[in-house]
């Protein structure tokens, strides 16, 4: 770590400070050291900035980040202002504003803060792109469309765990498509793609600021809403209304969004995704046998909840006397 700090101090004094017009003497504190990005807080003369450093092999990520920042700002959204960027030697760097404010992690019990976070997400999703035809690139990446297009891959984990559900595939996919298509039949929404409380700040001016614009794309806004509700409000959909309701009231879909029309569907899709998530864990190598038993039980519970909410009629997977699960892999002697 000391070698890393020393290297970044040299980069700051030799390249960043002269280009950005800041003092060469500054305090640097590591915030994140990931596979493709190093992030540092820079403090000088009672002021602060954020310095992001990318290895040369990750230049497409930097270009995507700069492009996303520029596009979000052009849409009127509050994002960190970019001061300077450069590719130098084996590294590229970007210096940006450090936005003052309070993380939503600290405001999850504040209804007004949650309302603003929901309305900002709805505002983001009002920026759309044609749903059919060629999808244009953005920042060097093709824009992927996420869970809906990956349905066979996701659902296959559930059917591997419970082969009996293979016969329900068409019914589940048909229900999901009808729900997704009824919201915005011809457009996909602009997604942040990592909208959780740690990436959302309430500024002193009362605005929501968005951080970590590393992977925005176009896709189905309702899926991002479900993921955001999970991050902000927890795993019980009955706790979601403080985020879900303001979003649906603010959303500008072609058919008009209402809780009655989409709220229950959001709950159903959440449980469908949870079945996928827990099935993946149960089929994986993490944890011990007891962990995998619990994950399989959770996958079964999620499937049952999806069926009850959606009205999809599928095979009933009951409990056995031998095991809490039908999978012979986990059966033990009674």
C-alpha positions in Angstrom: 0.0 0.0 0.0 2.9 2.4 0.8 4.3 1.8 -2.7 0.9 2.5 -4.2 0.5 5.8 -2.2 4.1 6.8 -3.2 3.3 6.2 -6.9 0.1 8.1 -6.7 1.8 11.0 -4.9 4.3 11.2 -7.7 1.6 11.1 -10.3 -0.3 13.9 -8.5 2.7 16.2 -8.2 4.2 15.5 -11.7 1.0 15.2 -13.8 -2.3 15.9 -12.2 -1.7 19.0 -10.1 0.0 21.0 -12.9 -2.7 20.1 -15.4 -5.6 20.8 -13.0 -3.9 23.9 -11.5 -3.8 22.6 -7.9 -1.0 22.6 -5.3 1.5 19.8 -5.6 1.4 19.3 -1.9 -1.8 17.3 -1.1 -2.9 14.5 1.2 -4.1 11.3 -0.6 -6.3 8.7 1.0 -7.3 5.4 -0.8 -11.0 4.9 -1.1 -11.1 1.9 -3.4 -8.5 -0.5 -4.9 -10.4 -2.6 -7.5 -9.3 -4.8 -10.4 -9.8 -2.0 -13.0 -9.7 1.2 -10.9 -7.9 2.8 -8.0 -9.8 5.7 -6.3 -8.3 8.3 -4.0 -9.6 11.2 -2.0 -7.3 14.2 -2.5 -7.2 17.0 0.2 -5.5 20.4 -0.2 -6.1 23.9 1.1 -9.4 22.9 2.8 -10.7 21.5 -0.5 -11.2 17.9 -1.8 -11.3 16.1 -5.1 -11.6 12.5 -6.2 -8.8 11.0 -8.3 -9.5 7.8 -10.3 -6.6 5.9 -11.8 -7.0 3.2 -14.5 -4.3 0.9 -15.9 -3.9 1.3 -19.7 -5.7 -2.0 -20.3 -8.8 -0.5 -18.8 -9.0 2.6 -21.0 -12.4 1.5 -22.4 -13.7 1.7 -18.9 -12.4 5.2 -18.4 -13.8 6.3 -21.8 -17.2 4.8 -20.8 -17.1 6.5 -17.4 -16.3 9.9 -19.0 -19.0 9.4 -21.6 -21.6 8.4 -19.0 -20.7 11.4 -16.9 -21.1 13.7 -19.8 -24.4 12.3 -21.0 -25.9 12.2 -17.5 -24.9 15.9 -16.9 -26.4 16.8 -20.3 -29.7 15.3 -19.2 -29.8 17.6 -16.1 -28.8 15.0 -13.6 -26.4 15.9 -10.8 -23.1 14.0 -11.2 -19.5 14.8 -10.3 -17.9 17.5 -12.5 -14.8 16.3 -14.4 -11.9 18.7 -13.9 -9.2 17.0 -16.0 -8.1 13.6 -17.4 -5.1 12.3 -19.2 -3.4 9.1 -20.4 0.2 9.1 -19.2 2.6 6.1 -19.5 1.0 2.9 -18.2 -1.9 4.7 -16.5 -4.8 7.0 -17.3 -6.4 9.2 -14.7 -9.5 11.4 -14.2 -9.8 14.1 -11.5 -13.4 15.0 -10.5 -15.3 17.0 -8.0 -16.1 15.5 -4.6 -19.8 16.2 -4.1 -20.7 17.3 -0.6 -23.7 15.7 1.0 -25.1 12.8 2.9 -25.1 9.3 1.7 -28.5 7.7 1.4 -27.1 4.9 3.5 -27.6 7.3 6.4 -31.1 8.4 5.4 -32.9 5.2 4.8 -35.4 6.1 7.6 -36.1 9.5 6.0 -39.2 9.4 3.8 -38.4 12.6 2.1 -34.9 11.5 1.1 -36.3 8.2 -0.2 -38.9 10.1 -2.2 -36.2 12.2 -3.9 -34.1 9.1 -4.6 -37.2 7.5 -6.2 -38.1 10.6 -8.3 -34.5 10.9 -9.5 -34.5 7.3 -10.6 -37.8 8.0 -12.5 -36.3 11.1 -14.0 -33.3 9.1 -15.2 -35.6 6.5 -16.8 -37.5 9.1 -18.7 -34.5 9.2 -21.1 -35.2 6.4 -23.5 -34.1 4.7 -26.7 -35.9 2.7 -29.3 -36.5 -0.8 -28.1 -36.2 -2.6 -31.5 -33.6 -2.5 -34.3 -29.9 -1.7 -33.8 -28.7 -0.6 -30.4 -26.1 2.0 -30.7 -22.8 1.8 -28.8 -22.0 4.1 -25.9 -18.5 4.7 -24.6 -17.0 1.8 -26.5 -19.6 -0.7 -25.3 -22.6 -2.3 -26.8 -25.5 -1.6 -24.6 -26.7 -4.8 -23.1 -30.3 -5.2 -22.1 -30.0 -7.3 -18.9 -32.4 -9.8 -17.3 -35.2 -10.0 -19.8 -32.8 -11.0 -22.6 -31.0 -13.4 -20.3 -34.2 -15.2 -19.2 -33.2 -18.6 -20.5 -29.9 -18.4 -18.7 -31.4 -17.3 -15.5 -34.4 -19.7 -15.5 -32.2 -22.6 -16.4 -30.6 -22.4 -12.9 -34.1 -22.9 -11.3 -34.9 -25.8 -13.6 -31.6 -27.4 -12.9 -32.4 -27.3 -9.2 -36.1 -28.4 -9.8 -36.4 -30.2 -13.2 -40.2 -30.5 -12.5 -40.4 -26.8 -13.3 -39.3 -27.3 -16.9 -43.0 -27.7 -17.9 -43.8 -24.2 -16.4 -41.1 -22.4 -18.5 -43.5 -21.1 -21.2 -46.1 -19.9 -18.7 -43.4 -18.0 -16.7 -41.8 -16.5 -19.7 -45.2 -15.5 -21.2 -46.2 -13.8 -17.9 -42.9 -12.0 -17.6 -43.0 -10.7 -21.2 -46.6 -9.5 -20.8 -45.7 -7.6 -17.6 -42.5 -6.1 -19.1 -44.1 -5.2 -22.5 -47.2 -3.5 -20.9 -45.0 -0.9 -19.2 -43.2 0.5 -22.2 -43.8 -1.4 -25.4 -41.5 0.5 -27.7 -38.8 2.1 -25.6 -36.0 1.1 -23.2 -34.9 3.3 -20.3 -31.5 4.8 -19.4 -30.2 2.9 -16.4 -27.7 3.8 -13.8 -27.0 0.1 -13.4 -25.8 0.2 -9.8 -28.4 2.3 -8.1 -27.9 1.6 -4.4 -27.8 3.9 -1.3 -24.0 4.1 -1.4 -24.1 5.6 -4.9 -26.7 8.2 -4.1 -26.1 11.4 -2.2 -28.5 14.1 -0.9 -26.7 17.4 -1.4 -27.1 20.4 1.0 -29.2 22.0 -1.8 -31.7 19.1 -1.5 -30.8 17.5 -4.8 -29.9 13.9 -5.4 -26.4 13.3 -6.8 -25.4 10.1 -8.6 -22.0 8.5 -8.2 -20.1 5.6 -9.8 -21.2 5.9 -13.4 -19.2 2.9 -14.5 -21.8 0.8 -16.3 -24.9 2.7 -17.4 -26.9 1.2 -20.2 -30.4 1.1 -21.7 -32.8 -1.6 -20.5 -36.0 -2.2 -18.6 -36.4 0.5 -16.0 -38.7 -1.6 -13.9 -36.0 -4.1 -13.4 -33.7 -1.4 -12.0 -36.5 -0.2 -9.8 -36.8 -3.7 -8.3 -33.1 -3.9 -7.7 -33.1 -0.4 -6.2 -36.0 -1.3 -3.9 -34.2 -4.4 -2.7 -31.0 -2.3 -2.0 -32.8 0.5 -0.3 -35.7 -1.2 1.5 -34.6 -4.8 2.0 -35.9 -8.2 1.0 -39.5 -7.9 2.0 -41.6 -6.2 -0.8 -44.2 -5.0 1.8 -41.5 -2.6 3.0 -41.0 -1.1 -0.5 -43.8 1.6 -0.8 -41.6 4.5 0.4 -39.5 4.0 -2.7 -41.9 2.2 -5.1 -44.8 4.6 -4.8 -43.0 7.9 -5.6 -41.3 6.2 -8.5 -44.5 4.9 -10.1 -46.2 8.3 -9.5 -43.3 10.1 -11.2 -42.7 7.6 -14.0 -43.5 8.6 -17.5 -44.4 5.4 -19.2 -46.5 5.1 -22.3 -49.4 3.6 -20.5 -49.1 5.5 -17.2 -47.7 3.8 -14.2 -49.7 3.0 -11.1 -49.0 0.8 -8.1 -52.1 -1.2 -8.8 -50.9 -2.0 -12.3 -47.2 -2.6 -11.7 -46.5 -2.8 -7.9 -47.6 -6.4 -7.4 -45.8 -7.3 -10.7 -42.6 -5.8 -9.2 -43.0 -8.0 -6.2 -43.6 -11.1 -8.3 -40.5 -10.4 -10.5 -38.4 -9.8 -7.3 -39.3 -13.3 -6.1 -38.6 -14.8 -9.5 -35.1 -13.2 -9.4 -34.6 -14.5 -5.9 -35.5 -18.0 -7.0 -32.7 -17.6 -9.6 -30.3 -16.2 -7.1 -30.8 -18.9 -4.5 -30.8 -21.7 -7.1 -27.5 -20.4 -8.3 -26.1 -20.5 -4.8 -27.5 -23.9 -4.1 -25.9 -25.3 -7.3 -22.6 -23.6 -6.7 -19.6 -24.4 -4.6 -19.9 -21.8 -1.8 -20.9 -22.8 1.7 -21.4 -26.2 3.2 -24.2 -28.7 2.8 -26.3 -26.9 5.4 -25.9 -23.6 3.6 -27.0 -25.2 0.3 -30.0 -26.7 2.0 -31.0 -23.3 3.2 -30.5 -21.7 -0.2 -32.6 -24.5 -1.9 -35.3 -23.9 0.7 -35.2 -20.2 -0.1 -35.4 -20.9 -3.9 -38.5 -23.0 -3.3 -40.1 -20.3 -1.1 -39.3 -17.7 -3.7 -40.9 -19.8 -6.4 -44.1 -20.3 -4.3 -44.3 -16.6 -3.7 -43.9 -15.8 -7.4 -46.8 -18.2 -8.2 -49.1 -16.7 -5.5 -48.6 -13.1 -6.7 -48.4 -13.6 -10.4 -51.1 -16.2 -10.7 -48.8 -18.5 -12.8 -49.9 -22.1 -12.2 -46.9 -24.3 -12.0 -46.0 -27.7 -10.5 -46.4 -27.7 -6.7 -43.1 -28.6 -5.2 -43.9 -29.9 -1.7 -41.7 -30.9 1.1 -40.8 -34.6 1.7 -40.4 -36.6 4.8 -36.8 -37.2 4.1 -35.6 -33.7 3.3 -36.8 -30.1 3.2 -36.1 -30.3 -0.5 -36.9 -32.5 -3.5 -33.4 -32.6 -4.7 -31.9 -36.0 -4.0 -28.5 -34.3 -3.7 -29.3 -33.0 -0.3 -31.5 -35.9 1.1 -30.4 -37.5 4.3 -31.6 -40.3 6.4 -34.7 -39.4 8.6 
